[in-house]
Amino acid sequence: MDSTIGPNRRKTATATVGAALWYLPIVVTGLAIWRWGLDTRTVIIVGSFVAVALAPLPSWAWAALALGASLLSRIFTSSGLLPNVFDFADFGLIYAGLAAVLLRRGIRSRPEARTLAFALLLLLVITCLSWMLQPSDIARPFLTFALWAEPFALILLLIAEPPSPRNARRLFVWFTFLVVAQLPFAIYQAVTYGEGDPVVGTLSGSGAGAHVIAGVGVLAGLAMLAWGFSGSFGRAVFAVVVASPLLIGLPLLADAKQVIFAVPLAAVVLAVCARGAVRKLMILVVPSIALVVLLAVVPAGQIALSFLEQASEGQSGKIVALHILQGEFGSSLTRWSFGLGPANGLSRAAYLTRPEKDSALLLLELEPAPLPPVADAEAGRTTGGTSFNTPLSSAFGVLSDIGVVGLIAFGALVLSVMAPLWARRRDWLAQAALAGWVMSVPLALTFDWWEQPPFMLSLALISGLAISASGGAEASGS
């Protein structure tokens, strides 16, 4: 008997299985479109089969697809080319990719991965415990956890299977391309529709698009500054020139006052990590210019100052939110400890349960959270309707949903990422990631920034690449 028959049969079987994995989604797509058309159910069914077919992809490819989906999906959904459920494609890509990578690699070889995985598990347990104490729809704790955990899952994905240096560069170039591509969109939108809220880049139709796209641009600008100041003086000057449109131009075009006020904190982090007094001073110059221009030249700066004055006098949507939470929690130790239940407070997950036309979340048939409309109405009577004065806030959202214990667990999750970044603070990418996390704290107090995928996935990408860099050589095949 020919000894090559066995291996040939195995190769043929492998090729057949591989072909089936790719052709099966095509067949399922045709059947689903024939049965339901190109709607939400079709996308979910086809997406599930595609996720199985893409399981062999390396971590960096999953990350690239998820980041692209979070920044580009609204171009297709707002134009009607795809159903709105596609706006959530990044969640499926990240969690499917993480499952595939963990099955291949596990997390035992990386202490950072073990710590992060434990922190994620702790947050999940507390979220479910909060739901058990305040029973509601069974999907609520998982929807809320998925929203909070998504950026950390992306970091875990990259740490568990570190990209090779070449693939890490590809991934960062892809991120840079996506951000730089926002500039022509932003300029066109500013010229055509006016500056401010209409300037959303590719996030058309997103409620916080103007602020979020400015935040994403700032993250790329911070990374550019950190790269420049890690090298020669000439490279630092070049980085300042290139980063300025992202750090100054995009936030001013989008009238992203929250971002501009938070950037100096990020600059301080970069300055602390930089070597030499001249470099430290140059890093602080760019955000200082942006702040001066906002307050002295742009009319919106005066509006921002008036908001701050109102807040100092107690007229703020966030203060209204605190008063409402005090009334809801009362003297209940259980509520103070574990909150009102996931997606029942003032988190973005709670706001997403409101019945909106064509929302993909309508498929979950969740009961609308009762607190957001009450808090919005009270804040509107007290302060006026702006994102600065809305009760919506990621920090207060975590507190209201899962209480003080949950807020501590979420803080531990953030620290589980920042600690390894601080240990690598001499690396320019780690510096940029640290600056981004510090900047995210006041932003999360002001609005729902910890729950905005385009911003948080960009920050998670930088963080994951920085932490996984030391393990990239082990994964040269990925």
Rosetta blueprint (number, residue, H / E / L):
1 M L
2 D L
3 S L
4 T L
5 I H
6 G H
7 P H
8 N H
9 R H
10 R H
11 K H
12 T H
13 A H
14 T H
15 A H
16 T H
17 V H
18 G H
19 A H
20 A H
21 L H
22 W H
23 Y H
24 L H
25 P H
26 I H
27 V H
28 V H
29 T H
30 G H
31 L H
32 A H
33 I H
34 W H
35 R H
36 W H
37 G L
38 L L
39 D L
40 T H
41 R H
42 T H
43 V H
44 I H
45 I H
46 V H
47 G H
48 S H
49 F H
50 V H
51 A H
52 V H
53 A H
54 L L
55 A L
56 P L
57 L L
58 P L
59 S H
60 W H
61 A H
62 W H
63 A H
64 A H
65 L H
66 A H
67 L H
68 G H
69 A H
70 S H
71 L H
72 L H
73 S H
74 R H
75 I H
76 F H
77 T H
78 S H
79 S L
80 G L
81 L L
82 L L
83 P L
84 N H
85 V H
86 F H
87 D H
88 F H
89 A H
90 D H
91 F H
92 G H
93 L H
94 I H
95 Y H
96 A H
97 G H
98 L H
99 A H
100 A H
101 V H
102 L H
103 L H
104 R H
105 R H
106 G L
107 I L
108 R L
109 S L
110 R L
111 P H
112 E H
113 A H
114 R H
115 T H
116 L H
117 A H
118 F H
119 A H
120 L H
121 L H
122 L H
123 L H
124 L H
125 V H
126 I H
127 T H
128 C H
129 L H
130 S H
131 W H
132 M H
133 L H
134 Q L
135 P L
136 S L
137 D L
138 I L
139 A L
140 R H
141 P H
142 F H
143 L H
144 T H
145 F H
146 A H
147 L H
148 W H
149 A H
150 E H
151 P H
152 F H
153 A H
154 L H
155 I H
156 L H
157 L H
158 L H
159 I H
160 A H
161 E L
162 P L
163 P L
164 S L
165 P H
166 R H
167 N H
168 A H
169 R H
170 R H
171 L H
172 F H
173 V H
174 W H
175 F H
176 T H
177 F H
178 L H
179 V H
180 V H
181 A L
182 Q H
183 L H
184 P H
185 F H
186 A H
187 I H
188 Y H
189 Q H
190 A H
191 V H
192 T H
193 Y H
194 G L
195 E L
196 G L
197 D L
198 P L
199 V L
200 V L
201 G L
202 T L
203 L L
204 S L
205 G L
206 S L
207 G L
208 A L
209 G H
210 A H
211 H H
212 V H
213 I H
214 A H
215 G H
216 V H
217 G H
218 V H
219 L H
220 A H
221 G H
222 L H
223 A H
224 M H
225 L H
226 A H
227 W H
228 G H
229 F H
230 S L
231 G L
232 S L
233 F H
234 G H
235 R H
236 A H
237 V H
238 F H
239 A H
240 V H
241 V H
242 V H
243 A H
244 S H
245 P H
246 L H
247 L H
248 I H
249 G H
250 L H
251 P H
252 L H
253 L H
254 A L
255 D L
256 A L
257 K H
258 Q H
259 V H
260 I H
261 F H
262 A H
263 V H
264 P H
265 L H
266 A H
267 A H
268 V H
269 V H
270 L H
271 A H
272 V H
273 C H
274 A L
275 R L
276 G L
277 A H
278 V H
279 R H
280 K H
281 L H
282 M H
283 I H
284 L H
285 V H
286 V H
287 P H
288 S H
289 I H
290 A H
291 L H
292 V H
293 V H
294 L H
295 L H
296 A H
297 V L
298 V L
299 P H
300 A H
301 G H
302 Q H
303 I H
304 A H
305 L H
306 S H
307 F H
308 L H
309 E H
310 Q H
311 A H
312 S H
313 E L
314 G L
315 Q L
316 S L
317 G H
318 K H
319 I H
320 V H
321 A H
322 L H
323 H H
324 I H
325 L H
326 Q H
327 G H
328 E H
329 F H
330 G L
331 S L
332 S L
333 L H
334 T H
335 R H
336 W H
337 S H
338 F H
339 G L
340 L L
341 G L
342 P L
343 A L
344 N L
345 G L
346 L L
347 S L
348 R H
349 A H
350 A H
351 Y H
352 L H
353 T L
354 R L
355 P L
356 E L
357 K L
358 D L
359 S L
360 A H
361 L H
362 L H
363 L H
364 L H
365 E L
366 L L
367 E L
368 P L
369 A L
370 P L
371 L H
372 P H
373 P H
374 V H
375 A H
376 D H
377 A H
378 E H
379 A H
380 G H
381 R H
382 T H
383 T L
384 G L
385 G L
386 T L
387 S L
388 F L
389 N L
390 T L
391 P L
392 L L
393 S L
394 S H
395 A H
396 F H
397 G H
398 V H
399 L H
400 S H
401 D H
402 I H
403 G H
404 V H
405 V H
406 G H
407 L H
408 I H
409 A H
410 F H
411 G H
412 A H
413 L H
414 V H
415 L H
416 S H
417 V H
418 M H
419 A H
420 P H
421 L H
422 W H
423 A H
424 R L
425 R L
426 R L
427 D L
428 W H
429 L H
430 A H
431 Q H
432 A H
433 A H
434 L H
435 A H
436 G H
437 W H
438 V H
439 M H
440 S H
441 V H
442 P H
443 L H
444 A H
445 L H
446 T H
447 F L
448 D L
449 W H
450 W H
451 E H
452 Q L
453 P H
454 P H
455 F H
456 M H
457 L H
458 S H
459 L H
460 A H
461 L H
462 I H
463 S H
464 G H
465 L H
466 A H
467 I H
468 S H
469 A H
470 S H
471 G H
472 G H
473 A H
474 E H
475 A H
476 S L
477 G L
478 S L
